[in-house]
Amino acid sequence: MQESKKHQLHDLIEKIDRVDQLIKFHSSNPSSFMSEQYESKKEKLLSYLIDELVDSKIRSPHSFRLIFMALLKYYPEISDENSNLRKTNSSLNDLEAVLIA
């Protein structure tokens, strides 16, 4: 991987970290407006990181592991079997069932 690409991805991860900290900071606010805005920003940045890591120039089992690590870091609830995530999208639940089988 080129040094410039590595620095770009490192900067992207730092941006996600900062947004995640802002989400935690605003989570105690009764109004969820700011938290929702930051959550949307985090999702967008994380999607961009994933897109970059699956790019054909660096795609590998190691880049897939980095994606997995990022998902667990920024969405720790996905590792919880009792999570409310299952209630969010029934079509994704069907895909999950296929992957589990």
C-alpha positions in Angstrom: 0.0 0.0 0.0 1.3 3.4 -0.8 2.2 5.7 2.1 -0.2 8.4 1.0 -3.1 5.8 1.0 -2.0 4.6 4.4 -2.0 8.1 5.8 -5.4 8.8 4.2 -6.9 5.8 5.9 -5.3 6.7 9.2 -6.7 10.2 9.0 -10.1 8.7 8.2 -10.0 6.5 11.3 -9.1 9.5 13.4 -12.1 11.4 12.0 -14.4 8.5 12.9 -12.9 8.4 16.4 -13.6 12.2 16.9 -17.2 11.8 15.7 -17.7 8.8 17.9 -16.5 10.9 20.9 -18.9 13.6 19.9 -21.7 11.1 19.8 -20.8 10.0 23.4 -20.6 13.6 24.5 -24.1 14.4 23.2 -25.7 11.2 24.2 -26.6 12.7 27.6 -28.5 15.6 26.0 -32.3 15.1 26.1 -32.5 16.2 22.5 -31.3 13.5 20.1 -30.8 15.9 17.2 -27.1 16.3 17.5 -26.5 12.6 18.3 -28.4 11.6 15.2 -26.5 14.1 13.1 -23.1 12.7 14.4 -24.3 9.1 14.0 -25.1 9.8 10.4 -21.7 11.3 9.9 -20.0 8.3 11.5 -21.9 5.9 9.3 -20.9 7.8 6.2 -17.2 7.9 7.3 -17.2 4.2 8.2 -18.8 3.3 4.9 -16.1 5.2 3.1 -13.4 3.4 5.2 -15.0 0.0 4.2 -15.1 1.0 0.6 -11.4 1.9 0.7 -10.5 -1.3 2.4 -12.3 -3.5 -0.2 -10.7 -1.7 -3.1 -9.0 -4.2 -5.4 -5.6 -2.7 -4.8 -5.6 -3.6 -1.1 -8.4 -6.1 -0.7 -7.2 -9.1 1.3 -8.1 -11.2 4.3 -6.2 -8.7 6.4 -8.3 -5.7 5.0 -11.4 -7.7 5.8 -10.1 -8.2 9.3 -9.6 -4.5 9.6 -13.3 -3.9 8.5 -14.4 -6.4 11.2 -12.3 -4.7 13.8 -13.7 -1.3 12.9 -17.3 -2.6 13.0 -16.7 -4.0 16.5 -15.0 -0.9 17.7 -17.6 1.6 16.6 -20.7 -0.7 17.0 -19.8 -3.0 19.9 -23.5 -4.0 20.2 -23.2 -6.1 17.0 -21.3 -8.7 19.0 -24.1 -9.0 21.6 -26.4 -11.9 20.7 -29.2 -10.2 22.6 -28.9 -6.9 20.7 -31.9 -5.0 19.4 -30.2 -5.0 15.9 -32.3 -8.0 14.9 -35.5 -6.0 15.1 -34.3 -3.3 12.6 -34.6 -4.9 9.2 -36.3 -8.2 8.4 -34.6 -8.6 5.0 -31.2 -8.4 6.7 -32.4 -10.9 9.3 -33.0 -13.3 6.4 -29.5 -12.8 5.1 -28.2 -13.3 8.6 -30.0 -16.7 8.9 -28.4 -17.8 5.6 -24.9 -16.9 6.9 -25.4 -18.6 10.2 -26.6 -21.8 8.5 
